[in-house]
Amino acid sequence: MKRSGLAVARLLGLHGSRAMVLVCMMHFFSDWLERLAGVEPGNGESAAWGLSFSWDWPPWLTLLFVVLAAGYVLRCYLGHSRPGRIACRVGLAGLRLATIGVVLAMLAQVTLVLQRTGLPYLVLMLDDSQSMSLADRYEKPVQEAIAERVKKAGFQSATRWNQARTLLVEEDAAVLRALAANYQLRVELVAGGRLEDTRSVEALGAQLRSLEPTGESTPLGAAIRRAIDELRGTPPAAVVVLSDGIVTEGPSLYEAAAYARRRSVPLYLVGLGDDRPVRDLKITDLLADRAVFVNDVLYFEAHVSATGYEGKKARVVLRQQGKPEPLDQVDVVLGPDRQVQAVRLSCRPPEPGEFHYVVEAEPLEGEHQLDNNRQERTVQVRKEKIRVLLVSAEPSFEFRYLEAMLSRDASVELKTVLQDGDLGHAEQSRTALRSFPVQREELFRYDVVVLGDARPATRPGSGPGGLSPAMMQNLVDFVQQPNKGGALILVAGPKYMPLAYRDTPLASLLPMDLAAVRVPPEGQPAQSFQMQPTDLGLASPAMQLGAMPADTPAVWQHLPGLYWFLEISEIRPGVRVLAEHPTRRGREGRPLPLILLRYVGAGKVLFHATDETWRWRFRAGDVFFARYWVQTLRYLARSKLYQQSGVTLACDRREYRRGEPVRLSARFADPRQAPPADDGVTVLVEQKQLGLQRVTLRRNPTSRDTFEATLSGLLPGEYHASMVLPASAGPAPAVDFAVLAPPGEFARIEMDSREMARAAERTKGRFYTFHTASNLLADLPEGHELPLETLPPVPLWNRWPVMLALVVLLVAEWALRKLAGLA
């Protein structure tokens, strides 16, 4: 009755002393009824009362009779006009109406019906799964406040489980005592089971202190449904859940909320733990050349990913091991959780030797796992001369400036062939040869051959000194030679290169179909244009004209313009376009290419569709002209630095959780041994249940020696990957890795506050955190008291107080009529 009094007070909007007066009045009335019926309620029990009638008239007829009787009485007593007796007549009318009411109650045989009632049920559900053993890392002030409360409650660490127990047992178990005083408490465990000893708060608190979270899964949705179903006949007033909201088995929390709503059971969920993802920043998949020339641009490419730092800025730094000053750095705006972003850093090693480099992401606030923030690589820096052969029919501007510049470069050993030069040219120039090398061994001593607008001997009337078919075949073999692979640069010209080489051995090396090539007519006015590097070109070490990679695009934009170029409207498959025309388009609407790179056999072919790079010297001297050509020669000749052979098949980790991508990579120690086709590596992935799966690895766009593939959707199990193409003379390169089923309790460890809030809202309950859980008791509904026993009815119509009341009313009316002179 006290609970009912509080409910009525809330309904009427009464607060404070007025509400307490109403509660006391209803409590007194309830005690009087219990004494009248001889009921003695037990602990936590009360009596609910009601009235029953034995009346055969239909309600409408009864109401009509009451209205007519009341109207007749009022008309009889209030119809007189003497004003001095109005109070007397009102009193007489009231007594007559009361008499009629008592008579009707006696005729209806009014009976008092009583029921013994108990407190409503309330389910207190505790998540005892293993994820509740985690101790979250909050912001420092929050961490300290939680730790202090948990320690004050008698627990050591601020795990989620200890936070749940703290809410229940702190301040002498105030929450438990309040719940036990107002409800029949059922304490359920999510993993299964129930705390049976709820006879006293002390016993319940002792049980809670002895429990530990050991559940291997979290069937939270199923546990809520089970608790409601066990009280099917008497649904609980509410279900209070203390959990991190992570469901690893069975129905989701939202599905359980839909079921609870159909049963009119609100959910009050207290979320424990941090709902932010575990914050981590990591560097993976670091790629770098293993050997470079002194002062070459050395690139380091890596992947950056993070959790819990979306929108934050991270700094990735390149350092030489043992030296604190950074060689390069880049700022990355981190994306959504686990999104992989590529970063590129670079440096120019100034001296030869073996150097250890570190790519490291600077730690962010709140990050605790730092061992995955860095990757290391060892690089050989060599100081060797590049043997270059420069060939042209006539001394064009391109030929003359290249000869002059390269002959002064100490890192280049230059030889030239000028097919149509003067007879004394070979004697006058220290770099000139009398003719193109005839012997294969002589040609194969060079690292790079630069073939300008050279004259083939197959052209009618070409005269002596042209390139014979045997010489051209030697050039093809020079490029394709196994385990060596030379580099060939072809520079287009208005006379011979490349159209004069149609149907020659050299045509197989060209990166385009000669039918799609057009040479601008002589005398046609030409407009100036600036060569525009592609994204792939800007990623190439040869194209880095700035002091730093960030400066390179601006340098290209301000280079002097060019005029003449060869129009190439179609290129062969697999050819890489490093630079293109800024405005002119080909057949498919793509920009016309100006610099093309093709891998052929073990070598490389670079094609220039213009012979006017010498114009870059205007007002700048050899700065950009020399930088481009020397870097290009070094890049093409870099394979000579590799002294190892073989191929390594690897994956970025050895263990993966189900659903995570597996990255396979095959890297050739000598790029010249890499297959020429971009999809030239095939790997067999074997797993017992799935059998064999063929996976094609594709070449990394910026690294000739690296082939990659990403596997997804793999089932849990042990996997063995082995390379079948290209075939290996010895044991096939292989790698083993495992895909693990996610540990149910730790696949996700951040509190699922969003799902808990949705479930509470769906059932018209509430969602709390550890800090707001103090509002729980005030928000809980009172529920409906449970009927325990129907007591024998107590007839009221034939009891002596009723008869006495009838006599008193009749006597009082007679006496009042006498006094008023109405008798």
N, C-alpha and C positions, 0 to 999 in steps of 0.2 A: 504494500500500500504506500510505503514511503516513496518507492520508485514511481508509482502512478501519480502521487502528489507532485513530484518533480516534473513529470511529463505535463500534467495539467497546468502547472505554473508556467512552464515554457510556452505552452499553447496560448495562454492568456497574456503572455508578455510580462509576467511578474518577476521581480528580481529582489534580492536582498531580504529584508525583514518581512515584506509582504509575502514573498514566496514561502518563507519559513512558517508564517502563520497558517497559510493554506495547507502546508504539509502536516503541521501539527493537528489541525482540525480533522483532516482526513485520516490521520493515524489514530486519533481518539475514536472516530466513528468506526474505524476498522476493528479496534480493540473491543468496542462495545458489541459489535455484531458477533465477534468470536466468542465473547463471554455469553452472549445470548444463546448461541448454538452449542456452547460447551466445547469449543475447539481449542486445542493447545498446540500451535504450530511448533515444529522443530527448528533447529538452526538453519537459517537461510530459507525458511518457508514462511508462507503467509496464506491467508484465506481470500478467495475471490467469491463475491456474492452476486446474486441476481434474484429476480422475482418471477414466479410463475403464476398463471391464472387458469381458472376453469370457467370459461365464458363462451356460450354458444353463439352469441350474436356476432354477425360479421362486423368488422371494424367500422365500416361506413355507417351502419345502423347505430352502433354504440356512440359514435361521434355525434350523429344527428340527435340522439336522445339527450346527450349531455348538453348540447348547445340549446335545445329547446327547453330543457329543465332550467338551465341557468338563466335563459331569457325570461321564462315565466316568473322565476323567483325575483329577479331584479325588477321586473315590471310591477309585481305585487307590492314590493317594499319601497321602491323608489318612485312610484307613480303618484304619490300624494303631493300636494302643493304647499303644505305647511313647512316653511323654511326652518323654523326653530328646531325641528326634530330630524334633520337630515343625518346627523351623526348616529342617532339611535337607529334610524332605518338602515343605514349602511351596516351597522353591527348586526342587526337582525338578519339581513341578507347574507352576511358572511357566515353566521352560525347555521342558517338553513342549508347553505351550499356545502358546508363542512359535514353536516349530518347526512346529506344525500351522498357525499363521497364515501363516508364510512359505511353506509348501507350498501353502496355498490361494491366496495372492497369485500364486505362479508358475503354478498351474493356471488362474487367472482372467486371466492375461496383463495385469496392471496396467500401464497406460500413462499417462504425464504429458502432459496437454493444456494448451498455453499459447496466450494471446491477447495481442497488443500492444494496449493501451488508451490512450485520450487523456482529457483533462479534459472534464467535462460542459459543455454550452452554458449560457450565461446571457445573456438579452436585457436590455440596458440601453436603455430607451426615453426619449427626451427630447422634451418638448412644445415645438416650435419655432413655435407659432402666435403671432399678434400680441398676444393677450391676455397673453402672458408678458412683454411689454415694459412692463407696468404696474408702477409703484412704489406699493405700498400704504402707507397711513397707519396705523401701529399706535400703540398707547400709547407714550408717550415713552420709557420704559426699554427696551421691546422694540425700538423703532425704532433706538435708539442701539446696542443690542447687535448687531442685524443689520447695520447700516451699518459697524460696526467690523470684523466678520468679512469682509464683502464687500470692503471696502477693503484689508484685509490680504491677501486673495487676489489683489489686483491689478485690481479692478474699481471703477468710479467710483460708480455709483448702485446702490441696493439694489432693482433690479427683480427680478421673479420669475425671469427668465432668468439674471440674474447670481447669484441665490441658488442656482439649480440648478448652475451652473458652479462656484460656490464650494464646494459640498459635494463635488465630484469632484476639484478641483485644489488645494484648500487643504492645507497641511502636506505639501508636495512630492508632491501627488497620492496621498496615502495610500490613499484609497478605491479609486482606479483601480488602484493597484499590487496591493492585496489581491484585488480582483476578477480581475485578469489572472493572478495567481499560482494561483488556485484554479479558474478557469473559462476556457472558450473564450468570449471576450467578443464579443458582437454588439451594436453601438451603432446603434439605429434612431431615426429621426426621425418624429414623428407625422404631419407634413405630407407625408411621403414621402421616401425616400432612406435612405442608410445611410453611416456613416463607415467607409470601406474600409481606411484605413491604420491598422490596429491592431497593427502589428508591434512597436511599443514604446509604453510609457506616455508617453514624451516626445512622440512623434508624435501620439498621440491627444489629449494635452493641448493641443498647438499647434492642432489642428483645432478643438477646443472653443472656444478663445479667439478664433478667427477667425469663428465662426458667430454669426448674429444671428437673432432670431425674426421670420420674414417670412410664415409661413403664413396664408392668408386664411380658413381654417376649421380646426376641430379634430375630425377623425374619429378620436377616441381609441379608441373601441370597435373600429372597423374596423382600426386600426393594431395593436391587440393580437391580434386574430384573424389578421391577416396574418402577424405575426411567429411565431405558433405554427404556422400552416400551412406556413410555409417550412421548418420543422424537423419535419415530420410524422413522419418515420421515427425521429427522435431528439429527442423533446420536451425543451425546456430544463428545467434544474433549477428555474428561476424566471424571472419577468419583473419587472424593477425599473422602475418608472415614476416619472419626475420631472415633475410637471404641476400645474396648478391645478384639474384635474378637470372643466373646463367642456367639454362635448361639444356641438358645434354642427352636426354632420353625421353621418349614419349611425347604427349601433347605439349604444345607450346603454352606459355603463360597466358597468352591472349585467348587461346581456345578454352583454357580452364576458366578464364574470366567470363567468357560467353556462357559457359555452363552454370557458373555461380549466379550470373544475372537471371537466368531462367528460373533458378531456385530462390531468387530474391535474397541472396546472401552477399553482402558487400565484402570486398577485400580491402584490408588495411595493410599495406606493404611497407616495410622498413628496409630501405636499400643500404647495404653495408659494403664498403669498399670504394675504390676510386673508379668513376665511370670514364676516365680518360684512358686511352690506350697506353700500354707500357711504352714510355718514351725511349726511343733508341735511334741512333744515326749510324749508318754503316757504309763502308767502301767495299765494293766487290768488283770482280772481273777486270783487274788492272792489266792493260796491254801496253807494251813498249818494245821498241826494237832492241834486240840484244847487242847489236854492234852498229856504230855510226862513225863517220869521219869527224875529225876535230872541226869545231865551229858549225857542224851540221845542226839543223833544227831537230831536236829529239822530242818526240811527242809521247805523252802518257795519257792514255784514255782509260777511264774507270766509270763504274756505275755507282750512283749515290741513291740510297733509299732511306726512308725514315718512317717511324710510327709516332704519332702524338705530336708532331711538329708542323702540321699543315699551315702553310702561309709564313712560316718562320724562315729566316735567312741563315744559311750555313756557309761557312768559309772552308774551302778545300785548298790545301797548300802543298806545293811541291818543294821538298828540301833534299839536299845531299846529306846522307847520314853522317851525324856527328857535327853538323854545322847548323846553327840556329836560324840564320838568315834565310828567308824563303827565296827560291828561284822563280817561282810563279805562284799565283793564287787566283782563285775565281770564287765569286759569291753565287750561291744557288738558292733560289726560292723553292722551298720544299713543297711538294704536292701532297695529294691524299696519301693515306697510310699505304706503305709498301709500293708506292709508285716509283719505278726505276727511272732515273734521269742520267743521261750521259754527260760527263764533263771531260774537258781536254785541257791539259797543261803542257807547257813546253819549256825547254831551255836550250842553250847552245854551249855544249861542253868546250871550254877553251883550251884544254890540254889533253894529251893522250893518257890512257891508263884504265884501270878497272874501278868503276864507281858504283856505290850503292845509293839508290834514290828511294825516298819515302814520299808517298802520297797520303796525306793525312787530313781528315776532317776535324776541325777544332771542336772540342766538346761543347754541347749546348747545356743550358740550365736544366737541371732535373735529370740529366743523363747519367746513368750509373755503369752501364756496360760499355767500357771504352776499348776493349781489346779488338773490336771489329771496326774501329775508326781509321785503321791505317793498313796500307799494303806496301810491300817493298819489292824492288826489282834491281838486279845487277846488270850493268851495261858496260860493254867494252868500247872504249873510245880509241880509235886507231888513227895514226898519221901516216897515210900511204899516198903515193902518187897514183893518179888515174890516167891510164894510157888511152888517149883519144886519137882517132883518125878522122880528119875533116876532109870531105871530098866535094868538089864542085866542078862544073864545066868551065865557068867563067868567074872572074874575080868580082862577084857582085858585092854590093855594100855589106850584105849579111856575112859573106865569106870573109871579107877584108877586116871588118871590125871584130869578128869572132877570132880570127887568126891572131890579130894584134893583142886582144885581151887575154886569150888563153895562153899565148906564148909568154906572157908576163906573170901568170899565176904559178906560184911555186908548187901547188898541189896537183898540177896537170902536166903530163908529159905528152906534148902535142906533135902530131905528124899531119901533114897536109898533102893533098893531091889536087892539083889544078890541071884539069884535062886539057884545056885550051890555052895554057900559059905559054910564055916565051920559052925559047930553048934554054936560056940561061937562068930561068926562074929557080930551078932546082939547085943550081950552084949558088945563087945569091941568097936564098932563104935557108936558114938553119933548120926549119921545120919541114921543108918540102921534100917529097919523094918523087922520083921520076915517073912512077906509075902506080896504079892500084896494086896491092899485094896479089900475087898470082897463087902462091902456095897457101894451103889452108892453115898450116902451122903458123905462118907469118901473120895471117889475118887474125887467128885466134889468140894472139898475144895481146890484142887490144881489149879494153874493157867496154868502150863505147865507140861506135862508128856514127858520125854525123854525115849523112848523105844529103847534100843540097840538090840544086837543080843540075844533077849529073847526067851525062849523056850515055845512053846504053849503046853498045856496039851493034845491037840487032836492028837499029834504025837505019833504013837505006840512006847511003851517002853520009853516014855519021863520021867516017874517017877513023884514023887510028886513035888509041887511047880511051875508047869507050869501054863500058862495062860489058864484058862478054857473058854469055849464059853460064859459063863455068864460074866466073867471078860472082855472079848473082846467086848461083846455087851455094857457093861458099858462104855468102852473106846469110842465106836462109839457114844453113847448117850452123853458122856462128850464133844465130839467135836461138835455134832449137836444140843445140847440143845438150845432151843429158848431163845433169849435175854441174853444169857450168853456165850455160845460157848467157849470151852476150846481150848488150843493149844497142838498139838501132834507133837513131833519130832521123826521120825523113822530113826535109824541109821543102815545101812546095815551091815551084818556080813557074814562070810563064812559058818555058820552052819544053821541059822534059818531065819533071816530077809533078804528078804521077802518071799522066796519060800515056807517056812514051813507054811505060813499063807494062802495058796491057799484053797479056799472053806471054809474060816472061816468068821465070821462077820467083822473081821478087813480088809479083802480083799477089802471091798467097799471103804475104806479110801485111799487105795494106789493110787498114781498118775500115775501108769503105768499098762499096761496089763502084767500079770505075764508070759504069753506065749512069750513075747518079752524080757525076762530077762535071762541073762546068767551069772553064777558064774564062775570065772576063776578056772581051776583045781588046786588042791593043788600041790605044787612042781614046778609049771610052772614058769620059770624065768620071773621076772617083771622088767620093765624099769621105771625109775623115770620120773615123769611128774609134772608140776605145774598147779594147778587148775586155770582156767581162768574165771573170772566173766564176765557175759554178760552185755550189756548196761542196761538192766533192773535190774541186780544185783547191778551194780554200783550206781543205783538210790535208792537202798534200804538202809535204815538206818542201818540194821544189818550188811551190808557188808563194812561199812566205817572203814577201818583199819588205815587210816592215821589221823594225827592230823587235817587236813583240807581235804575236798573232793578232791581237786586238787592233794593231795599227795597219795590218795588211790590206783590208778592204779599202781604206782611204787612199793608200798608195796606188792601188790599181785604178781607182777613180780619177786620179790626177796625172796618170802617165800620158805622155804625148800621144796623139792620135795616129792611127795607121790608115793606109789607103787601099792597098792591093790585098786581096785574099781569094782563095779558091772556094768556090761554092760547092758544098757537099750536102746534098739533100737526103742522103740515106747512108746509115752506117751499119756495120755488121753486128750481129748479136754479141753481147758481152763486152763491147768496147765502152770505155769510160770517157766521158766528155769532161775535160778539165776547164775549158774556157770556150766561150761562144760569142757570137755577134750580138750586140745589144738590141738591134732592131730588125734585122733581116730574118725571115722565117723560111723553113723548108716546106716539103710537101704536106706534112701532117701538122703544120702550124708550129713546129718546134723551132727554136733559134738555130741558125746555122752554126755548126761546130767549127772551132778554130784550133783547138789543141785536143788531141785524142790519144788515149793510152790503151794499148792492147797487150795482153799476156799471150805469148806464143811459145809453146813448149816450155823450156826453162828460162826463156828470156823475155825481154820487153821490147815493144815497138812504140815509139812516141812520134806522132805525126803533127807537124805544124802546117796549117793551111795558109800561112802567110810567111813571107821572108823579109818582113820589115820590123823585126824586133829591134834592129839597130836604131830605129827612130826614138827609142826610149832614152837614148843618150842626149837628146836635145836639152840643153841647159842643165844637165845633171851629170854629164860625163858617163863613166862606166858604172856608176853606183847601182842602178837598178838593172841595167843590161847585164852587168857582170854577176850581180847577185842571182838573178834568175838562171843564167846559163850554168854557173858553177854549181848552184844547188841542184839543178836538174841533172847534171853529170854525176854528182855525188849520189843523188837518190837512185839513179839508174845503175850505178856501179856498186851500190851498197852490198850486193850479194857477195862480192869478192871478199868481204870481211868475215863472212861466216866460215868457220873452220869445222863445225860439227855437222852431222847428218842425222837423218832419222826424223820421226814424227812422234808427237806425244798426244794421246787422247786423254782428255780430262773433263771433269765436271766441277762446277763451282763449289759444291759441297759433297759430302759422302752420305749424308742423311737428309731426307726431305719429309715433311709432313704431307699427307694426302691433300691434293689441291694446289700445292706449290709447284711452280714450273721448274723443270730440270734443264739446265743449260749445258749442252755438250759442246766441246770445242776441240778441234784437231789443229795442232800447230806444228809446222815443219821447221826444223832447226835451220835448214838452208832453204830460203824462199825459191831457189831455182829448182828444188825438187818438188815443189807444190804442183798439182795438176793444173793445166792451163784453163780448163773449164771451170766456171764459177760454181758449178754443182758437181765437181769432180770427186767428192769424198762421200762414201756411203758407209754407214755403220749399221751393224746388226745388233739390235737390243733384244735380249733374251730374258724371259721370265717364265717360271714353270707353268703358271696357269694360263698365261697369254700366248706362250710360244714365242716365235721369232717375229720381229718387226723391223723392216728395213727403213732406215732414216737417212735422208739426204742432208748433208751439211753444205751450206752455201758460204762462199767467200765473204769475209768481212770487207766492206767497201773501201776501207782505208788501209788494209793490211793484206798483202798478197799471200802471206804464209799462214793465215788463220782462216779456218772454216768453222762455222757455228750453226747450231740448230737448237730450238727450244721444244722440249717435250712437255705436254700437259695432259691432264686427265688420267695419269697412271694410277693403277690400283696398288694398294699396299703389298709389299713383297720385296724380295731380293732381285736385283737386276744386274746383268752382265752385258756390257757394250763392247764390241770389238770392231775394228775397222777392216772392211773387206775390199774397198776400193779407195785409193790405188793399192794394188797388191804389194806386200812387203816381203823382202827376201828372208827375213827371220820371223820370229813370232809376231803375230799381228798386234799392233797397239791396242790396249784394252783398258777398261776402267770398270770398277764395280761400285754400285751405289744402292741405297735402300730407300724405299718409300714406306713410311710408317703411318699406321692409323693414328690419327690425332688422339693423344691422351684425353679422354672425355672431359676430365676436370680441368685441364690446362690448355686446351685448344684455344680457348678465349678466357682471359682472366679479368678483363675490365667489367665492372658492375654494369648490368644492363638496365640503367635507370630509365631509358626511354620505354622499354617494354613493360617495366613495372608500373610506370605512370599511366600507360595506356590501359593496363589491366585494372588499375584502381579506378580510373575514370569510367571504364565500361560498366563497373558494378556500383558506381556512385559511392565508392569508398575514398580512401586518401592514400597518397604516397608520401613517405617521409625519408629523410636521411638520418644519419646518426645524430646530427646536431638539432634536427627539428622533431625528433621522436617524442619530445616532452609534450607535444600537443596531442598525442595519441589518446590518452585517457579521456580528455574533454570531448573528443570527436566521436568516440565509440557510441553506437546506438544502444538504447536500453534493452531492446528486444522484448519478446513476449514471454511472460511467466508461464512455466510449464505446468499443466494440470497433473497432479500426482494421485489424487483420490477424490471421488465425489461423495460428500457426506450426506447423511439422511436429511430429507427436507424438513423444514420447521414451519408448520402451519401458523399463520398469523391471524386469520379471520375469526377463529374461535377462541382466541386467547383472552383471558379476563381483562387485560389492559384495553383491548379493542371494545369489549362490551362496556367497560367503565367509561371510555371516551364517548360512546354513543349516548349513555345516560347523562353524562355531564353536559354534552351539547344540547340535549333536549331540555334539561332543567335550566340551563343558562338562557335558552331562548324564551322559555315561559316567564322566567323572572324579569328579563329585560322588557318583555311585552307588558307585564304588569306595571313596571316602573314608568313606562312610556304611555300608559293608559290606552294601550291597543288591545288588551285582552278582551 
